[in-house]
Amino acid sequence: AGSTDDFTVVLDAKPGSNVVINVSSGDTGEATVNVASLTFTAANWSIPQTITVTGTDDSDFDGSQTTTITLSIDAGSSDDDFDALSDQSVSVTTTDDDAAQISVDDPTVSEGDAGSTTLSFTVSLNSASPGTVTVDVETSDGSATAGSDYTALSSTTLTFSAGETSKTVDVTLTGDEVVELDETITLTLSNNTGASLISDNEGTGTITNDDQTSVEVFSTTSIDEEVGTVDVVLTLNGAVQGGLSVDLSNNGGLATVGDDYESFDGTTVSFNGDAGETKILTIVILDDEIVEATESIEIVMSNLQSSVSSSDIDILSGGRVAIRNTDEAQLSIGDKTVNEGDGTINFTVTLDKDVDGGFSVDINTFDETALVSDDDYTSIINKTLTFNGNAGETQGFTLDITSDAKVESDETLSVRFESSQPNTVNSNFVSGVNAIVTIVNDDSASITVGDVDFDEEDGVASVELTLDNEVDGGFQVKVSTVDGSATLADDDYELNESNVAFDGTPGEKKTFEVQINSDSKVESDETIVITLSDLVLYAITSDDIDISDEGSVTINNNDKAIITIADRTLEENDGPVTVFVELDNEVDGGFTIDVSTVDGTATTSDSDYTSVSSYTLTFEGTEGESKSFEISFVPDSKLEADETLTVAMSNLVPVTVNSADIDITDGATVTIANDDTASVTIADVDGNEDDGAITLTATLDNQVDGGFTVDVSTVDGTATTADSDYTAVTSRTLTFTGTAGETQTFTVTPTADAVAEGTEKLTVSMSNLAGTSLGVDVSDQATVTIIGDDDGTAPVFENSTPSTRDIGGTDFTLDIDLDEAATAYYVVLTDGATAPTSAEVKAGTGSGGAAAVTSDSFDFFTGTYSNDLGVSGLSSETDYDVYVVGEDIAGNLMTNPTLVEITTPDVTSPTVTNVTSSTANGSYKVGDDINIQVVFSEVVILSDFTQLQIQLETGASDYYVAAVSGSGTNTINFTHIVQAGSEASDLDYKDTNSLDLSLSATLQDAAGNDAVLTLPTPGTANSLGSNKNIIIDTTAPNAPSVTSISNDTGVNGTDGKTNDNTITISGTLPESNVSIEVFVDGVSAGQAVVGLSEFTFDYTGTELEDGEYEITAKATDVAGNTGALSSVFN
């Protein structure tokens, strides 16, 4: 069947009934259709229907043909409306695919040994073509290989003219002498044109082989049997394609398989096929350990295998290997080591290999360090031993050893073979290994080290060393002191390492001395270990002297320590009291001890103190060490006698020493000193003379232990008994039980009269304190004022009052004395205010009712009519006018107020407002000056610059810097010289208390106010660290590394060799932010260009002469610290 193609048919209008379209081919010999008719309905009229046209396959050579496909309405079966439609046609072209057939033949030819030969292929058409036909031909490898077997033909076009049916293709073959199989070349046809087709597209050309060769084994090879292997060479004389193999066999010869060599029978040797190729047969030669004659092996080849014809390869045998005997037999005795007391020693002589025919040999002994003359052993002379010659055969003999009691070195003698006499073989094949007999000394000796007990203050301890047995020739041994519990570090003894010499006689004794150091430390008995080492024997060599013993020197402690407690006295309100417990002598390891209080006259039941019970103190054990604890007093206000309690020690627990060596019997007395006071005061009183008795009250301010009595009496003042102003009181006794706040009363009776005498006074005093030994203060006196009934006179200021004193910044004291009972009034006005009237002062205002700064009043009704008034609420550094008036109890007001002028002083202390530095921000090194300024709120005056210091935070050591200038200004200046070891990432002072003024100096303002030395908190606003960024760096940077030069043209690019006289130097930095100075032969070449972690120095501007140069560098940090030179790069 031919190929197909499709076309579609569709109606352009909907039919009322079915429409049938007949389909027919105009030439079914060229093309056919797949349907005879198509039917369209009212449902599918608009859906295309497909017609498939198929070309008709034939063998006619007629070219391309056109066929018409006709579509017509079947009028009898279709809607009448479609009957009138004309027929439709489709033109179909069929392409003729018939052609002439092209084929190629399969030729054969011999290759030849050299030069070239032609292989001819014939390409044919099975019939002549009416037109031109072409086809491409090209060779390709079959089993033959292009280039070596033939010359390849690339794609070539053959052209057949009309009527032509045959063409020849020649391929040139290359001749060789390789034995090979017949080989093939393929000629391929392709890309035909014209009326043709390729029926046979490949032709095979055969090249037949015409070469021959041979394999042979070369002749005799000799080998010693002990060598182990021998290589035999097999040679292929000519090339064989694909290679070949032959089998080898061992056939004949005197050598025996399995005894003299390993069989290679059946070994296959393969050749690749190259002319002159050799292969090696390795034969394993067996060393049979038998002394024998030379033997041979025969080598035979067979069973040739090859991909080529075996008739073309000849295999030639005839190789031989001769095995030479190299065995030797050896006699051995073996060294022996025996104790000298073992007596007769048996020896066995062993033959290691077979010796053909047997042999005999003589034995002799010879002195080494053992001597026959010293009777160490009995000699053997020419003792003959006969052997049959069997491997492993043995013969024996004996040797007599002489025993003695001497401690001596191990000694030796030799046993030797002489005069071997083989029966059939060369005597050189039999030899003997001589033996050494060692006679071991079996005597021993030991040194013992004595133990010593020794008191530490006795000086030198002697240790006895004893040798128990004789040692030949004597010896020396090192004797050493070694720390036990006694140590050199603690200076318990002196190191001694001494060599002690012994003559070697049994029972010999030697003495070794140890210097013991005395101290005052209380410690446990301690030991020193005495050891032996480094034994040196004078005449012998021996391990039989035992120096493993150790001795000990025990240092007996005889020191004592005493713990004392100091008595203490302290006033009861100053408690708690600190009690000190002191150790007088060092105590090794320390200890603990408990302290407790014990009641004396002071008792815990009376709440005099708080008891301490078994309070533990821990001592490290240092001489003079002091520990403390506190006893709390219970303060009271009672006036009483001093009281005591005691402190005792107990429960001593030493860490390492004996508790008997520590004395804890001491105790302490703690005295609670009474610091309370009590006084009796009598209040001033006044009364009208007509009102009868005036009562006075005596008051005890504080408790008095046990109570007391005191007498009171009157003393005339302006009121007198002579003038009958009052009735006297004489030594009237008041009794106090001692209660705090207790009062006793008594009366003084004035005398009523009609005399206008004003106010009069008398005094009441106390005396005759009794009933107690305590210091009750009864010095107070009372003033009794007797007020007259008739008085029209205003009071008068006395004693230069009113006056002021103790004027402070905001207050002062106003002193007033009046001549009678009265009320005093005052107002404080600003300086220069209009003077007020007495009534305005009494009202507490200024003139015209103006407001006063402050005002007050005070009653003077009893006593001496004098008092001091505290006035406050003022401003500092201000002038004020103070007006004062008095008015007696009768209403008599002073006519005019009295003026007192005051000025309040400056009482504000200077404070620190800022700390800064005039030194620029940056890094500073050792020796640099840093100027620091402390700024105050006002001008200050410093009495001594050396006594005002500021402490800076400078790392491990915080330095104090003294003031240098600034007194009389508000800024004090300090200069810090940077010291070695100082470091600061942002310099500041240590803390807010870092400004220190000694007690002997003053820092004040003009008014004498002491400056407040508190500094701003470091790092906060107005601090040095906040204001400045000053870095102290006193550490020099490490050395940089010079790593390379460019161009380095040496062997490996890093060996510092260059043929460039203008170099660039490179290296690595020790740290960031440093400058690098480069040196050539120790002379500065300049500053390098610095990066983040490396530096470069361009030396290209200067041409160096040929030679060797040492290149170094050193780093300088931003503070100016310069480090060491780098390692030399050369």
VEXTORZA-876184 format. One record per residue (C-alpha): x, y, z. Coordinates in steps of 0.25 Angstrom, whole numbers, plus 2048, in hexadecimal, padded with zeros to 3 digits. Layout:
! residues N
XYZ...
END
This chain:
! residues 1130
80080080080480E7FD80481B8067F78228097F283080B7E583680F7DB84180B7CD8458127BF84880C7B48518137A685780E7A586680E79686581178D85C81A78585281277684F81477984081378683781179083B8067988308007A58337F97AC8287F07BB8277F17C48217E57D28207E07D58237D27E18197D27E180E7DC7EE8097D67F48167DC7EC81A7E87DF8147F07D581B7FA7D18158077C28178057B88167FA7AF8217FF7AC82B80A79F82E81179B83B81778F83D82078884982679084683379E84482D79D84D8207A78578267B184D82B7BD84A8217BE83B81D7CC8368197D082E80C7DD82680C7E58257FF7EF8197FE7F98187F37FA80B7EB8078037EC80C7FE7DE8197FA7D88178037CC82380C7C98198187C481C8247CC81282D7D480382C7D07F78347D37E982E7D77DC8367D97D28327E47C48367E17B983A7EA7AA8397E579C83B7EB79482E7EB7878347E677F8287E97838277F87848367FB77C8437FE7778487F177C8567F478A8507F37888487E678C8547DD79A8557E37A58537D97B08487DC7BD84C7E37CA8467E17D88457E97E58437E17EF8397E77FD8377E38048297E58138297E581A81D7DE8238167E882980B7DF83880A7DD8458027D884B7FA7E385A7FD7E78637F27ED8727EF7F087B7E37F08847DC7FA8937DB7F589F7D47FB8AE7D67F98BC7D38008C27DE8088D17DC8058DD7DE80E8E07ED80A8DB7F78008CD7F87FC8C27EF7F58B57F37EF8A87EE7F489D7F17E988E7F27EC8837F17E18767FA7E386B7F67D985C7FA7D58537EE7D384D7F57C68518017BE84A80E7C38448177B984A8237C08578267C885981E7D58638227E086781B7ED87281F7F887C8147FC88581480888E80A80F88E80681E8967FC8278917EE82889C7E682F8A67EE8268AB7FB82B8AB8088238B980E8238C18018268BA7F781D8B48008128B280E80E8A481381189B81880689382480B8858268058868267F687A8277EC87981D7E08708227D48698187CB86581E7BE85881A7B785A80B7B38678097BB8667FE7C68747FB7CC87F8037D388D7FF7DA8928047E88A18027EB8A68017F98B58017FC8BA7F78068C77F880E8D07EC80F8D77E781C8DE7DB8238D37D982E8CE7CB8308BF7CE8308B17C982C8AB7CD81F8A57DB82189A7E281B8967F08158887F58138837FE80887680580B86C80A80086381680485D8237FF85881D7F28518277E88498257DB83F81A7D98468107E28478097EF8528027F684F7F37F785D7EF7FD8637FA8058707F480A87B7EC8038867E480B8947E480689D7D980C8AC7DA80E8B37CC80F8BF7CA8198CD7C68138D77C781F8DE7BD8298E67BE8368EC7B58428ED7B58518FA7B08589007AE86690F7B38679197A986D9207A687A91E7AF8869267AC8939207B08A19247AE8B09197A78B79187B18C29147BC8B99067B78B89027B98AA9087B989C9027C08909027B98829007C28768F67BD86B8F67C585D8EC7C78528F47CA8468E97D083D8DC7D783F8CF7CF8418C27D68408BA7D484C8C57CE8548C87BF8588CA7B68638D37A98668D379F8718E079C8798E478F87F8F078A8878F677E88190377788590F77C88C91677889990E7828A290177C8A88F47838A88EF7868B68FD7848BC90678E8B48FB7978AD8EC7998AC8E67938A08E279C8958DC79188D8CF7968858D37A48878CD7AC87B8D57B88758CD7C286D8D37CC8638CD7D985E8D27D68508DD7E084F8E97DD8468F57DA8508EC7DA85C8F17D28688EB7CB8748F17C78818EF7B98878F27BB8968F67AD89C8F67AC8AB9037A68B090179E8BD90D79F8C790C7918CD9167938D891F7878D392D7888CF92D7828C19327838B392D78C8A79207888A191978C89490A78F88F90678D8808FB79687A8F179186F8E67998678D97938628CA79685F8CB7A28568BE7AB8578BC7B784E8B17BD8468B97BB8398BD7AE8338C67A683B8CD7A282E8D37B082D8DA7AF83B8E67A683F8E97A384E8F779F8518FB79885F90979686590B79F87191279A87D9157A088C92079B89591E79C8A492B79E8AC92C7998BA92E7A48C592A79D8D193379C8DE9317948EA93379B8F893579690692F79D91293179C9219297A992692E7B293192C7AE93F92A7B694C92C7AE95992E7B196793C7AE96C9377A497693079C96C93C79296A93D78A95D93679095193178794593278C93792B78792B93178A91D92678A91192878890291E7918FB91F78A8ED92277D8E693177B8E39347718D893D7668DE93E76B8EC94A7728F395177590095578190895D78591495878D92096179792995F7A19349667AE9359677B994195F7C694095D7CD94D95C7BF9549697B995696E7AB95797A7B195F9707B79699697A996B95C7AE96495A7A295C96279595696679794896378D93C96E78B93196B78492495E77D92795B77591A94C77491694876B90B93B76E9029347648F89307708F09217708F391977E8F591678090492077690892677991693277591E93577992D94177D93694278294594978E94B94D78F95A94A79D9619527A096E9497A797994E7B19839487BB98E94D7C89889437D39839497D69769467DA96793F7CF95E94B7C995694B7C29489537B89419517B393294F7A592C9557A491E95479A91296179790B96678D9009597898F995C77D8F09507798E695176C8DF94C76F8D294977E8D095278A8D195678E8DF95279C8DC9437978DC9447938EB94679E8F69427A190493D7AC90D9457AE91993E7AF9279407B993393E7B394193B7BD94B93E7B995A9347C29629387C697092E7C197A9327C998692B7D698A92C7E29949237ED9999247FA9A091A7FE9AB91780C9AF91480F9BE9098179C390B8239CC90282B9D69078399D89038459DF9038519D590C85A9DD9178509DF91E8539D29248489CA91E83A9C992782E9C69218239BE9288159BE92A80D9B192E7FE9B29347F49A89307E69AB9397DE9A29477DF99B9477E698E9547E498695C7F19839527FA98B94880498594281298893381598992C82298892482599591983099490F83799C9018379968F583F99B8EC8379A48E283F9AC8EE8489AF8F18509A38FD85999D8F28639998EE8659A88FD8669AC8FC85A9B590A8549B19158579A891784E99B92284499B92683B99093383599293B82998D93F81F99894A81699594B80799B9577FF99B94E7F29999517EB9A69457E49AC93E7EC9B89457F99B393D8059B993D8149B39378209B992E82A9B192B8389B791F8409B691E84F9BA9118519C190C8609C19058649CE8F986E9CD8EE8739D78E386D9CF8D98649D68D88589CD8D78499CD8E38409CE8E883F9C08F18359B88FC8369AE8FE82A9A590C8259A390E81E99591A81798E91D81898092881897592F80C97A93E80C9749467FF9759558019759597F397094D7EB96C9407EB9649357E696C9267E896E9277E097B9297EC98591B7F198A91A80098C90B80098D90A80399C9058109A19078169AF9008229B590482D9BF8F88319C78F98409CC8F28419D98EA84E9DB8ED8569E88E78639E58DB8699EC8D18739E98C887C9F28BB8829EE8B888F9F68AC8979F78AE8A69FB8A58ADA0589C8B7A008958C3A0688A8CA9FF87E8D3A028718CCA0186C8D69F78788D49EE8768C59EC8778BB9E68858B99EC88F8B29E38978A79EA8A48A39E48AA8959E58B98949E28C28889DE8D088B9E38D78809DA8D58799CD8CD86D9CD8CE8639C18C18619BA8B986A9C38AE8679CD8A086B9D289C86F9E088F8739E688D8809EF8828829F987E88DA0387C88BA12874894A1B87B89CA258758A9A2B86F8ABA1D8648A0A1B85C89CA0F85089BA198518AAA1C8528ACA0D8608B2A0E8658ABA018628A09F78698939FA87388C9F187287D9F187C8749EB87F87E9DF88A8779D689687F9D289F8799C78AE87C9C78B78799BB8C28779C58CA8849C18D38899CC8CD8969D28C08929CB8B48999D28A58969D189A89E9D788B89D9DB8818A69E08798A79ED86D8AF9EC86A8B89F885B8BB9FC85B8CA9FE8538D0A098518DEA0F8548D9A1E85F8E0A268668D4A2B8748CFA2F87D8C9A2487A8BAA228838AEA1D8828A1A1588C897A11890890A04895882A0589A8789FA89786A9F789685E9ED8A38609E68A48589D98B18589D28B28549C48BF84D9C58C684F9D28C584A9E08BB8529E88C48519F48CE85A9ED8C48669ED8C086D9FA8B28729FB8B1875A0A8B1884A088A488CA0A8A089AA098988A4A1288F8ADA0A88B8BAA1287E8C1A0F8818CFA138758D7A178738E3A0E8658E7A148638F4A1C8588F9A25855907A2A84B90DA3384691AA2E83D924A3583492DA2C83393CA2D826941A3381F94EA36814952A3E80D95FA43811962A51803962A56800954A5180694DA5C810941A5A81793FA4D819930A4982692BA4382891EA3C835916A3C83690CA3183F900A2F8428FEA208478F0A208478E3A288518E2A338548D5A388518D4A4784B8E2A498518EEA5184E8FAA59851909A5784F916A5F849923A5A84B931A6084793FA5C85194AA5984E959A5984E960A4C84696EA4B83C967A54843966A6283F960A6F84496CA7683A975A6E82F96AA7282D967A6482B958A6682D94DA7083B946A6E83C937A6B848930A7184D922A6E84091CA6B84290EA6783C908A5B83C8F9A5983C8F2A4B83A8E3A498428E5A3C8378E4A328398EBA258308F7A2482D8F7A33829904A3A82A90AA48823917A4C825921A57821930A5982693EA5B81D948A6281E956A5E81A961A6880E96AA64810979A6680A986A6081898BA5C81998FA4D826988A4B825981A3D829973A3A83496CA4383B95FA42842955A4A849948A47847939A4B853930A4B856921A4E86191BA5786590FA5F862904A558618F7A5D85D8E8A5C8658E5A4F8748E5A4A86F8E8A3C8718F6A368638FCA3686490AA3285D914A3C864921A38857927A32851933A38843939A3783F947A3783294BA3F82C958A3A82395FA4481B969A3C817976A43808979A4380A988A3F81298BA32810997A2881E996A2182198FA1482C984A1483A988A11844980A0885197CA1085F977A0E86097EA008549769FA84E9749F185A96F9E985C9649DF8669599DD86894C9D68649529C98639479BE85F9489B08509479B384F9499C285594F9CE8539509DE84C95C9E485095E9F38479669FC84896AA0B83D971A1283C977A2082F971A23825967A1E82096BA1181E967A0282896A9F782396D9E982C96D9DC82A96F9CD83596D9C38349779B783D9799AB8489829AC8449919AB83598F9AE82E99A9B582F9989C48229939CA81B9979D781B98F9E480D98B9E18109879D381C97E9D88129789E28089769D781396F9CF8149799C381C9839BD8199929BC80B9959B78089869B98129829AE8159739AE82196E9B682B9649B282895D9BF8239609CD8209599DA81F95C9E98249559F681F956A05829959A10821956A1C82B94EA2583994DA28843958A2483A95EA1984595BA0E844951A0384A94E9F584094D9E98439459DC83F94D9D083F9469C28399489B58439519AF84B9529A385B9519A386395D99F8589679A28579739AC84B9749B584697D9C08419779CD83797F9D683497A9E482B9809EF82797B9FD81997BA05818977A1480D96FA1A80797CA1E805981A1081098BA1081698BA018239919FE82299E9F782B99C9EB83098F9E583F98C9E584698A9D885197F9D685797D9C885C9709C286296B9B586195C9B286E9559AD87194C9A086F93E9A586D93799787992D99587F92C98787C92097F88291997387A91C96788391695C89090E95A89790F94C8A59109468AC91A93D8B490F9378AF90B9298A78FE9278B08F39238BA8E89278C58EB9318D28E39358DB8E29418E18F09448D68F893D8CF9039458C09039478BA91094D8AD90E9558A491995A89A91896589092496488992997187C93197288493D97889294297A8999399848A693B98C8AF92E98E8B992F9998C39249948C391F9868CA91298A8BF90E9938B490E9898B49029808AB8FB9768AC8EC9748AB8E89658A68DA9608B38D69598B28C79588BA8BE9628BF8CA96A8B68D696C8BF8E296D8BC8EE9768C08FB9708C29089788BD9169758C791F96F8BF92D96D8B293496D8B193997C8A994697C8A194296F89593996D89E92E9668A992596D8B39209638BA9129648C590C95B8C68FD9598D38F79548CF8EA94D8D68DE9548DB8D194F8D08C69508C58D09508B98CD9478AC8D59448A38D393889B8E093D8A38E794889A8EB95489C8EC9638998DF96C88C8E39738848EF97888D8EF98489A8F097C89D8FF9808A48FE98D8A99099978B29069A28AE90A9B08B99149B18B591C9A58A89259A28A092799589693299888F93E99289294C99688894B9A288F93F9A78859359A388C9279A088A92299288291698F88C90C9888819039828849019738798FD9688778EE9678828E995D87D8E894F8718F195186F90094D87A9099528838FE9558918FD94F88E8F19478818F794288890493E8958FE9388998F29308A88F09358AE8E39348BA8DE93C8C28D49348D08D093A8D18C29338DA8C29278D58BA91B8DB8AD9188E58AC90C8DE8AC8FE8E28A18F48E98A48E78E38998DF8E889B8D08EE8A38C58E98A58B78ED8A08AE8F38948B58F988D8A99008828B18FE8738B18F18728B78EC8818B88ED8828C78FC8818C99008908C990888F8BC9058998B190B89E8A49038AB8A690C8B68AB8FF8BF8AE8F78B78B88EA8B88BF8EA8B38CE8DE8AD8D48DA8A88E28CF8A68ED8CB8B08F88CC8AC9078BF8B490A8B78BE9038B98CD9038C88CD9038D38D38FA8DE8CB8F48EC8CF8F28F58C78E99048C58EA90E8BF8E091B8BA8E69178C28F39158CF8EC9078D58EC9018D58DE8F48DC8E28E68DA8E58DD8CF8DF8CF8D08DA8C68C98E48B98C28E18B08BA8EA8B98AF8ED8C58B18E48CF8BB8E08D78BD8D38E48C68D18E78CA8C38F68CA8C18F58CB8B28FA8D98B29078D58B69108CB8AF9178C18B89248BB8B49268AC8B29288A68C09228A18CD9198AA8D59138A98E39058AF8E38FE8B28F08F28BA8F58ED8BF9028DF8C49068DB8D190E8CC8D29138C48DF9148C98E29228D78E291D8DC8D59238E68CE91A8E88BF91A8F48B69178FA8B49098F48A89018FC89C8FE90589E8F290089B8E490C8988DB
END
